[in-house]
C-alpha cells in the first residue's frame, strides 16, 4: 500500500504515511494508536433528510404556483363612474377574467407651460 501523504501524530509526534481512506475508514498511529484521520461514510439518514427537505421545497413551490395565478393590470380610464372594488367584474369576450381590487386617482405629472391655479 503506497502512502498518499505524510502526517504527524498529534499525540506522540511520530511522522508516518497514510493511505487514501475509503468511506467509513480511519487511519491510526503505528506507535500510540491515536486516530490520525477519519473519513466519514455518507449515511442513509443524511441522504433521506436531504431528499425529504428537497421534496418539501418542491411541493411548496408547486402549491404556490398553482394557487397564486393573479396578474395585476393597471388600467387608466378618464372616468371610473359606476366601478366598485370587489363588486365590478372584468369580462373579456363574454368570459369573466377578473375583478376590480383597487381604485385610485391617477397622479398626473406636471406639464411645462401649464399652471395649476
Secondary structure, DSSP 4 states (H G I P E B T S, - for coil): ---SEEEE-TTT--EEEEPPPPTT-EEE-TTT--EEEE-PPPPHHHHHHHHHHHHHHHHHHHHHHHH----------S--TT--TTTPEEEETTEEEEE-----PPPPPPPTT----
